[in-house]
Amino acid sequence: MLNEKMEKALNEQINRELYSSYLYLSMGAYSSSIGLSGFTHWFKVQVKEETIHGMKIFDYINRQGGKVRLKEIKEPPVEFGTPIEMFRKTLQHEQFITRSINDLVDLARSEKDETTASFLQWYVEEQVEEEENDKEIIDKLKIAGENKEALSALDAELAKRLPPKDEEESI
């Protein structure tokens, strides 16, 4: 059973995950507006992934006898600059989420809630992957520089991203 402090913190994380989804949806719309359909696809997949992350916490709170309290999701930006600036913002956001997950783990341990600490380990590992993916794309964008053919090739590569495997199970 979740204590009040842990329940509140997990509800706040649901909001962060759903904001992430909203942010990436906005980045997808922006990518589309600048003619990068592969980037749009990549961000749409990311939207699904972030929604799954929020729903896993939603389901966990319910399974632990807690109460889900959904909060308002703030409006994301609509302009993101160049593709590399956009992915730097993506990485910064994921680093914020990583800190947030780490804070949740610390809270769970300080509250002696080993069940929640164990549940959160999946998120710890997921955040390593999220940041690695963003860094890899930033590295490719650095290599591409102003080369439109290289940017087009990266756009085509990002268009091949597969949706999350457990999408149906988590929503």
C-alpha positions in Angstrom: 0.0 0.0 0.0 1.3 3.5 -0.9 1.7 6.1 1.7 0.4 9.6 1.0 3.8 11.1 0.2 4.6 8.4 -2.3 1.2 8.5 -3.9 1.5 12.2 -4.4 4.9 11.9 -6.0 3.8 9.2 -8.3 0.8 11.2 -9.4 3.2 14.1 -10.2 5.3 11.7 -12.3 2.2 10.7 -14.3 1.8 14.4 -15.1 5.5 14.7 -16.2 5.1 11.6 -18.4 2.0 12.9 -20.0 3.6 16.3 -20.5 6.5 14.5 -22.2 3.9 12.9 -24.5 2.4 16.4 -25.2 5.9 17.9 -25.7 6.9 15.3 -28.2 3.5 15.6 -30.0 4.3 19.3 -30.4 7.8 18.5 -31.7 6.3 16.1 -34.2 3.9 18.8 -35.4 6.9 21.2 -35.7 8.9 18.6 -37.6 6.1 18.2 -40.0 5.9 21.9 -40.5 9.5 22.0 -41.6 9.2 19.1 -43.9 10.8 16.3 -41.8 8.2 13.5 -41.9 10.7 11.0 -40.5 11.3 13.2 -37.5 7.5 13.5 -37.2 7.2 9.7 -37.2 10.0 9.4 -34.6 8.2 11.8 -32.3 4.8 10.2 -32.7 6.3 6.9 -31.6 7.8 8.8 -28.7 4.4 10.1 -27.8 3.1 6.6 -27.6 6.0 5.5 -25.5 5.6 8.4 -23.0 1.9 7.7 -22.7 2.7 4.1 -21.9 5.2 5.3 -19.2 2.4 7.4 -17.6 -0.1 4.6 -17.8 2.2 2.1 -16.1 2.4 4.4 -13.1 -1.4 5.0 -13.3 -1.9 1.2 -13.2 0.7 0.8 -10.4 -1.1 3.4 -8.2 -4.4 1.6 -8.7 -2.9 -1.8 -8.0 -1.4 -0.5 -4.8 -4.7 0.8 -3.5 -3.9 4.4 -4.2 -5.9 7.1 -5.9 -4.8 8.5 -9.2 -5.2 12.3 -9.3 -4.7 13.8 -12.8 -3.5 17.3 -13.0 -3.6 19.9 -15.7 -1.0 19.4 -18.4 0.8 22.6 -19.3 1.0 23.8 -22.9 4.3 22.8 -24.6 6.3 25.2 -26.9 5.5 25.2 -30.6 8.8 26.3 -32.0 12.0 24.3 -31.6 14.6 25.8 -34.0 16.9 23.6 -36.0 16.7 19.8 -35.8 19.8 19.7 -33.6 18.4 22.3 -31.3 15.1 20.3 -31.1 17.0 17.2 -30.1 19.1 19.0 -27.6 15.8 20.1 -26.0 14.6 16.5 -26.2 17.8 15.4 -24.4 17.5 18.2 -21.7 13.9 17.1 -21.1 14.9 13.4 -20.8 17.6 14.4 -18.3 14.9 16.2 -16.3 12.8 13.1 -16.3 15.8 11.0 -15.3 16.4 13.3 -12.3 12.7 13.0 -11.4 12.8 9.2 -11.6 15.9 9.1 -9.4 14.2 11.4 -6.9 11.2 9.0 -6.8 13.6 6.1 -6.2 15.2 8.0 -3.3 11.8 8.8 -1.9 10.7 5.2 -2.1 13.8 4.1 -0.3 13.5 6.8 2.4 9.9 5.7 2.9 11.1 2.1 3.1 8.8 1.3 0.2 10.8 -1.5 -1.5 7.8 -2.4 -3.7 7.8 1.0 -5.3 11.6 1.2 -5.4 11.6 -2.1 -7.3 8.8 -1.0 -9.6 10.8 2.2 -10.5 13.9 0.3 -11.6 12.3 -0.3 -15.0 12.1 3.5 -15.3 15.8 3.9 -14.3 16.9 1.6 -17.0 14.4 3.1 -19.5 15.9 6.6 -18.9 19.4 5.3 -19.8 18.0 4.1 -23.1 16.1 7.4 -23.7 19.2 9.6 -23.2 21.4 7.3 -25.3 18.9 7.5 -28.2 18.8 11.3 -28.0 22.6 11.6 -27.8 23.0 9.2 -30.8 20.6 11.4 -32.9 22.4 14.6 -31.8 25.7 13.0 -32.9 24.3 12.2 -36.3 22.9 15.7 -36.6 26.4 17.1 -35.8 27.9 14.9 -38.5 25.2 16.0 -41.0 25.8 19.6 -40.3 24.4 21.7 -43.1 24.4 18.8 -45.6 20.8 18.4 -46.8 21.4 14.9 -48.2 22.7 13.7 -44.8 19.7 15.3 -43.1 17.4 13.6 -45.6 19.0 10.3 -44.9 18.6 10.7 -41.1 15.0 11.7 -41.7 14.5 8.5 -43.6 16.2 6.5 -40.9 14.0 8.0 -38.2 10.9 7.1 -40.2 11.7 3.4 -39.6 11.3 3.6 -35.9 9.0 0.8 -34.6 6.3 1.5 -32.1 6.6 0.2 -28.5 6.0 -3.5 -28.2 3.6 -3.4 -25.3 1.5 -0.5 -26.5 -1.7 -2.4 -26.4 -1.1 -4.0 -23.0 -0.4 -0.7 -21.2 -3.2 1.5 -22.4 
